Amino acid sequence: MAPTPLYCLDKGENNLYIKRDDLFPFSFGGNKARKGVLFWEEFLAGGYSCVVTYGSSSSNHCRVIANLAASYNVACYIISPEEASEPTYNSYMMGLFGAEITCVSVHEVHDTIEAKLQDLRDAGEKPYFIYGGGHGNIGTEAYRLAYEEIREYEKTQGIHFDYIFHASGTGTTQAGLIAGKLISGDTKEIVGISIARKNPRGGAVVQESVDDYLSSQGIKVDSQTIAQNTIFVDDYTKDGYGKTSRDIQLVIQKVMKDYGIPLDKTYTAKAWWGMEQYIASHKIAGKNILFIHTGGTPLFFDGIHLS
Ligand SMILES: *Cc1c(COP(=O)(O)O)cnc(C)c1O
């Protein structure tokens, strides 16, 4: 797969660059598509017969996995918490792709997944299970590879990014970037703007994912080094997952008008707004800054009438 576009948006107090993972060429792109194609390689190699995953009705991950399943003509089962089941463009698409969606209370999600996997095995199927959000070493690997794309860009353009900012949710994307940094002995500050989770748990999950991944690759890095390289910022979560505010709506309008780039209130606009706040409060100036657009384009349309 060719690297996603990376280019300079603005030369001002800092030079702002963007990596357009929202243009990753499958199912409206985004980090879930980048992870999804790697999960699918394992699905194909393992001789599985169907796929099971979970997420809300607005989940980019579930849309991408349902799309992959449809394109391979494979049954896809999604367990979804009914507390977050309002219709969205992502959920319309999951329906279009023929995914079977089971809505249960959030407390029942875990047991419902177990029961579904058991039912499928009893029926002679070989189900492939993917954690919500594409969490796990394969998801981490996807962003370790994305980090390589960034390094390649730096090499050919003779530039060095001082900071990377991006939206951090399950922390898998951030873990992959940090793993890439540690493996290459690089010095970039990788700042994950949490879209919901708080510390200490949020940052701890990122560190565990980095550790898990590096161990799986036979690479030893001590936990203190991993901790020092994990900047998981929980100051900009607003009131939690999907919760927005006037300043975030204004960011969506501004970035669309100025650059023609769609952001969404749950992930990328929150991260963008958080990045602006972080740069201001840390008085960062004269630096090369890279924002990774992690996708979620369908969510832009869910929110477009709300401003
Ligand atoms: C899932 C998602 C994220 C968060 O990615 P994680 O790897 O779970 O941290 C960020 N942006 C978008 C658009 C997403 O869909």
The ligand as an SDF file (V2000), in Angstrom:
LIG
                    3D

 15 15  0  0  0  0  0  0  0  0999 V2000
  -10.6760    4.9110   16.8050 C   0  0  0  0  0  0  0  0  0  0  0  0
  -10.2600    6.2610   16.3980 C   0  0  0  0  0  0  0  0  0  0  0  0
   -9.2210    6.9500   17.0570 C   0  0  0  0  0  0  0  0  0  0  0  0
   -8.5080    6.3730   18.2490 C   0  0  0  0  0  0  0  0  0  0  0  0
   -7.6130    5.3590   17.8700 O   0  0  0  0  0  0  0  0  0  0  0  0
   -7.0200    4.3650   18.9450 P   0  0  0  0  0  0  0  0  0  0  0  0
   -6.0600    3.5210   18.2060 O   0  0  0  0  0  0  0  0  0  0  0  0
   -8.1660    3.5730   19.4820 O   0  0  0  0  0  0  0  0  0  0  0  0
   -6.3970    5.1730   20.0190 O   0  0  0  0  0  0  0  0  0  0  0  0
   -8.8490    8.1870   16.5840 C   0  0  0  0  0  0  0  0  0  0  0  0
   -9.4710    8.7520   15.5270 N   0  0  0  0  0  0  0  0  0  0  0  0
  -10.4760    8.1400   14.8800 C   0  0  0  0  0  0  0  0  0  0  0  0
  -11.1250    8.8420   13.7470 C   0  0  0  0  0  0  0  0  0  0  0  0
  -10.9100    6.8640   15.2830 C   0  0  0  0  0  0  0  0  0  0  0  0
  -11.9020    6.2600   14.6290 O   0  0  0  0  0  0  0  0  0  0  0  0
  1  2  1  0
  2  3  1  0
  2 14  2  0
  3  4  1  0
  3 10  2  0
  4  5  1  0
  5  6  1  0
  6  7  2  0
  6  8  1  0
  6  9  1  0
 10 11  1  0
 11 12  2  0
 12 13  1  0
 12 14  1  0
 14 15  1  0
M  END
$$$$
